[in-house]
Amino acid sequence: MSDETVPNPDAPAPHKRRVRYAGKNPRRFDEKYKELNPDQYAETVAKVIASGKTPAGTHRPIMVAEILEVLAPKPGDIAADCTLGYGGHAQEILAKISPGGKLLGLDHDPLELPKTEARLRALGFDETVFTTHRSNFAGLPQVLAAQNISGADLILADLGVSSMQIDDPARGFSVKFSGPLDMRMNPQRGQPVSALVEKIKPEALAHLLSENADEPKAVQLGVALAGKKFATTHELADAIRAALPYVAKEDGHLHIRRVFQALRIAVNDEFSALETLLRNLPACLKPGGRVAILTFHSGEDRRVKKSFQSGLWNGIYSAIAEEVIRATPEEQNSNPRSAPAKLRWAQRSS
């Protein structure tokens, strides 16, 4: 007979101490359990927001008042939020279109969409007023058709990457923490950035960096990075620094941000999706309907501006934003991620 002790299946599991909250601002994403549980630790979350930061696992909607002003939602309206994200804009729009209105929330992130749906359901928005759809904004016509909706009264597209995606190292969007070099909005489709960089030719990478991020060192970086294997965000960032040895540290960080931006746009085919949305917008809006689009870099804003101007000249739109709308200094100070945002709007001709 064996002398080994047989474990008792009915014995309680041994107590496991919770990871100690590392000071006021823990550095690691997985240590920020208070910020990741806002219902339980509301005071901590409030302090993080008051300090001008975004709590881990959340997203602070940008230019809410400005968006509500240009879209002018009213009870009974049909709305489409093409980039649902954390649901901050959707929550405010839903409050304005009730009673009698309905909002369609689109997002192709399979990790965040169920969380946002649950969050908005808990606020009382059931399926009669709010539905979610796994799609990027290019799929808006199909979503409307599936709901037997001929056109929306108002459409919103916030083209920025959500804070939930940026801050989670497992998604690979940011150099802030080391994580897998992925950057896919939908990690179940397409190839990660690591595969793209390993396969691409120097000339093609240089073109991509220039086109997607206006990177001034595109040729030099294309030669240094193309065809190389990078498993993590930090490995790629280190290679960018090594390729630009005489660039000041602060300028080097800007090059890293531009490279990451360009690669993220590429693996998610963001410009193609945006151009599809812009082509389809007039058919997705009711006569007199309004659209608002938030962009975060020149490539996006340039496409939106030209599309709206062309639509105005051709009589498709009756009015468009005369000037780009920016976040107020107060919002930029309290939420630095709003600083690069640009808002443009257009109204469908009646």
C-alpha positions in Angstrom: 0.0 0.0 0.0 1.4 3.5 -0.9 2.4 5.8 1.8 1.5 8.8 -0.3 -1.2 11.1 1.2 -4.4 11.0 -0.8 -5.9 14.5 -1.3 -9.3 15.0 0.2 -11.6 16.3 -2.6 -14.0 17.9 0.0 -11.3 19.9 1.7 -11.6 23.7 1.2 -9.1 25.3 -1.2 -6.1 26.9 0.5 -6.5 30.7 1.0 -4.6 32.6 -1.7 -3.6 36.1 -0.8 -4.7 38.8 -3.2 -1.9 40.7 -5.0 -1.0 43.7 -2.9 -2.2 47.0 -4.5 1.2 48.5 -5.4 0.8 52.1 -4.1 -1.6 54.7 -5.6 -0.7 54.0 -9.2 0.4 50.3 -9.8 2.4 50.1 -13.0 1.3 46.7 -14.3 -2.1 46.4 -15.9 -2.9 43.1 -14.1 -2.1 44.7 -10.7 -4.7 47.4 -11.1 -7.6 45.3 -9.8 -9.2 48.3 -8.1 -9.5 50.2 -11.4 -10.6 47.0 -13.2 -13.5 46.7 -10.7 -15.0 50.2 -10.7 -18.3 49.1 -9.0 -16.4 47.9 -6.0 -13.7 50.6 -5.9 -15.5 53.7 -7.1 -13.4 56.0 -4.9 -10.1 54.8 -6.4 -11.5 55.2 -9.9 -12.6 58.7 -9.2 -9.1 59.6 -7.9 -7.5 58.2 -11.1 -9.9 60.3 -13.3 -9.2 63.4 -11.1 -5.5 63.0 -11.8 -6.1 63.2 -15.5 -5.7 59.5 -16.2 -8.0 56.9 -17.6 -8.7 54.0 -15.2 -7.4 50.6 -16.5 -10.0 48.6 -18.4 -12.2 51.7 -19.1 -12.5 54.4 -21.7 -13.5 58.0 -21.3 -15.6 59.2 -24.3 -14.2 62.3 -26.0 -16.1 65.5 -26.9 -19.4 64.2 -25.7 -21.1 67.6 -25.4 -19.8 68.6 -28.9 -21.0 65.4 -30.5 -24.5 65.7 -28.9 -24.7 69.3 -30.2 -23.9 68.4 -33.8 -26.0 65.2 -33.9 -28.9 66.8 -32.0 -30.5 63.4 -31.0 -34.2 63.6 -30.0 -36.8 61.1 -28.8 -37.7 58.5 -31.4 -34.5 58.8 -33.4 -32.8 55.8 -34.9 -29.0 56.0 -34.2 -26.0 54.0 -35.1 -22.8 54.0 -33.1 -20.3 52.5 -35.6 -17.5 52.1 -33.0 -19.3 51.2 -29.8 -16.1 50.7 -27.7 -16.8 51.2 -24.0 -20.2 52.6 -24.7 -19.7 56.1 -23.3 -21.1 58.0 -26.3 -23.8 55.4 -26.8 -25.0 55.8 -23.2 -25.5 59.6 -23.7 -27.2 59.2 -27.1 -29.6 56.5 -25.7 -30.7 58.9 -23.0 -31.5 61.5 -25.6 -33.4 59.3 -28.1 -35.7 57.8 -25.4 -38.5 57.2 -25.5 -39.2 55.6 -28.8 -35.7 55.6 -30.2 -33.2 52.8 -31.0 -29.5 52.6 -31.2 -27.4 50.0 -33.1 -24.0 49.5 -31.6 -21.3 48.1 -34.0 -17.9 46.9 -32.9 -15.7 44.1 -34.2 -13.7 43.5 -31.0 -15.0 40.2 -29.7 -13.4 40.7 -26.4 -14.8 44.1 -25.5 -18.3 44.0 -27.2 -19.9 41.5 -24.7 -18.6 43.6 -21.8 -20.0 46.8 -23.2 -23.4 45.2 -24.0 -23.6 43.9 -20.4 -22.7 47.3 -19.1 -25.5 49.1 -21.0 -28.0 46.4 -20.3 -27.4 46.9 -16.6 -28.3 50.6 -17.1 -31.7 49.5 -18.4 -31.3 49.6 -22.1 -32.9 46.4 -23.4 -33.1 45.0 -26.9 -36.1 47.1 -27.8 -33.9 50.2 -27.7 -30.3 48.9 -28.0 -28.8 46.1 -30.1 -25.2 45.1 -30.6 -23.6 43.8 -33.8 -20.2 42.2 -34.4 -19.0 44.3 -37.4 -16.6 47.1 -38.2 -18.1 50.4 -39.5 -17.7 49.2 -43.1 -20.5 46.8 -42.4 -23.1 49.5 -41.5 -25.3 49.0 -44.6 -25.6 45.3 -43.9 -26.4 45.9 -40.2 -29.2 48.4 -41.1 -30.6 46.1 -43.7 -30.7 43.1 -41.3 -32.7 45.3 -38.9 -35.1 46.4 -41.7 -34.0 50.0 -41.2 -33.8 52.1 -44.4 -31.8 54.9 -42.8 -30.6 56.3 -39.5 -31.3 59.8 -38.2 -27.8 60.0 -36.8 -24.6 58.1 -37.2 -21.4 58.4 -35.0 -18.0 56.9 -35.8 -15.2 57.4 -33.2 -12.1 56.1 -35.1 -9.8 56.1 -32.1 -8.4 53.0 -30.5 -10.1 52.5 -27.1 -8.2 52.8 -23.9 -9.2 49.2 -23.1 -7.2 48.1 -26.1 -4.3 50.5 -25.6 -3.8 49.7 -21.9 -4.0 45.9 -22.1 -0.5 44.5 -22.8 -2.0 41.3 -24.2 -3.4 43.3 -27.2 0.0 44.6 -28.2 -1.2 48.1 -29.2 1.2 50.1 -27.0 4.9 50.2 -26.2 4.0 51.3 -22.6 4.2 47.6 -21.6 5.8 44.6 -23.2 3.2 42.4 -24.9 2.8 40.3 -28.0 3.2 42.3 -31.2 -0.4 41.9 -32.3 -2.5 45.1 -32.6 -5.5 43.4 -34.3 -8.9 45.0 -33.3 -10.3 41.5 -33.8 -7.7 39.0 -32.7 -9.6 36.2 -34.4 -9.0 37.6 -37.9 -6.1 38.5 -40.1 -2.4 38.5 -39.2 -0.7 40.2 -36.3 1.9 42.9 -36.8 4.7 40.5 -36.1 3.7 38.4 -39.1 3.3 41.5 -41.3 6.8 42.9 -40.5 8.5 39.5 -41.0 7.0 39.1 -44.5 7.1 42.7 -45.9 9.8 44.1 -48.2 11.7 47.3 -47.2 10.2 49.4 -50.0 6.7 48.3 -49.1 7.2 49.0 -45.4 8.7 52.4 -46.2 5.6 53.2 -48.3 3.3 52.0 -45.5 5.1 54.1 -42.8 4.9 57.2 -45.0 1.3 56.7 -46.2 -0.2 55.7 -42.8 1.8 57.9 -40.4 3.7 60.6 -42.4 6.9 59.1 -41.0 9.9 61.2 -42.1 12.4 58.3 -41.6 10.3 55.8 -43.5 13.0 54.6 -45.9 15.6 54.2 -43.2 13.2 52.4 -40.9 11.9 50.2 -43.8 15.3 48.9 -44.4 16.0 48.3 -40.7 12.8 46.6 -39.8 11.4 44.7 -42.8 11.9 41.0 -42.8 12.9 40.9 -39.2 11.3 38.8 -36.4 9.8 40.8 -33.5 7.8 38.9 -30.9 6.9 41.7 -28.6 6.2 45.4 -28.6 9.4 46.2 -26.7 11.5 44.3 -29.2 10.1 46.4 -32.1 10.5 49.6 -30.1 14.2 48.7 -29.3 14.8 48.0 -33.0 13.4 51.4 -34.0 15.7 53.2 -31.5 18.7 51.2 -32.7 17.9 52.2 -36.3 17.9 55.9 -35.3 21.0 56.2 -33.0 21.4 59.9 -33.4 17.8 60.9 -32.7 17.0 62.5 -29.4 15.1 60.4 -26.9 11.9 62.5 -27.1 12.0 62.5 -30.9 12.7 58.7 -30.9 9.5 58.2 -29.0 7.5 60.0 -31.7 9.1 57.8 -34.3 8.0 54.7 -32.3 4.4 56.0 -32.0 4.3 56.7 -35.8 5.6 53.2 -36.6 3.1 51.6 -34.3 0.3 53.7 -35.7 1.1 52.8 -39.3 1.4 49.1 -38.6 -1.9 49.1 -36.6 -3.7 50.8 -39.5 -2.3 48.2 -41.9 -3.2 45.0 -40.0 -6.7 46.3 -39.4 -7.1 47.7 -42.9 -8.5 50.8 -41.3 -8.2 53.2 -44.3 -10.1 50.8 -46.6 -12.8 50.4 -44.0 -13.1 54.1 -43.5 -13.3 54.8 -47.2 -16.1 52.2 -47.5 -18.0 53.8 -44.7 -17.6 57.3 -46.3 -19.0 55.9 -49.6 -21.9 54.3 -47.9 -22.8 57.1 -45.5 -25.3 58.9 -47.7 -27.4 55.8 -48.3 -27.3 54.9 -44.6 -28.7 58.3 -43.5 -32.3 59.4 -43.7 -32.9 62.7 -45.6 -31.8 65.4 -43.1 -29.9 62.9 -41.1 -26.6 63.8 -39.5 -23.2 62.1 -39.1 -20.3 62.9 -36.8 -16.8 61.4 -37.2 -14.0 61.6 -34.7 -10.5 61.2 -36.1 -7.1 61.0 -34.5 -4.5 61.5 -37.2 -4.1 63.3 -40.4 -4.7 60.3 -42.7 -8.2 59.8 -41.3 -9.1 63.4 -41.1 -8.0 64.1 -44.6 -10.3 61.3 -46.0 -13.3 62.5 -43.9 -12.7 66.2 -44.9 -12.5 65.4 -48.6 -15.5 63.1 -48.6 -17.7 65.7 -46.8 -16.5 68.5 -49.1 -17.2 66.4 -52.2 -20.7 65.5 -50.9 -21.5 69.2 -50.3 -20.4 70.2 -53.8 -22.4 67.3 -55.3 -25.5 68.2 -53.3 -25.4 65.0 -51.3 -24.9 66.9 -48.1 -26.7 70.2 -47.3 -24.2 71.3 -44.7 -20.8 70.2 -43.3 -18.5 71.4 -40.5 -16.8 74.6 -41.8 -13.9 74.1 -39.4 -12.6 71.0 -37.5 -13.9 70.9 -33.9 -11.3 70.2 -31.2 -11.6 69.2 -27.5 -11.6 72.2 -25.2 -8.4 73.0 -23.3 -10.2 71.8 -20.1 -10.9 68.4 -21.6 -7.4 68.0 -23.0 -6.0 68.8 -19.6 -8.3 66.3 -17.8 -8.1 63.7 -20.5 -4.8 64.0 -22.5 -6.0 61.3 -25.0 -8.5 63.8 -26.3 -5.7 66.2 -27.5 -5.3 64.8 -31.1 -9.0 64.3 -31.7 -10.7 66.1 -34.6 -14.5 66.2 -35.0 -16.2 66.7 -38.4 -19.9 66.4 -39.2 -22.2 66.5 -42.2 -26.0 66.6 -42.8 -27.7 64.7 -45.5 -29.7 66.7 -48.0 -33.5 66.5 -47.6 
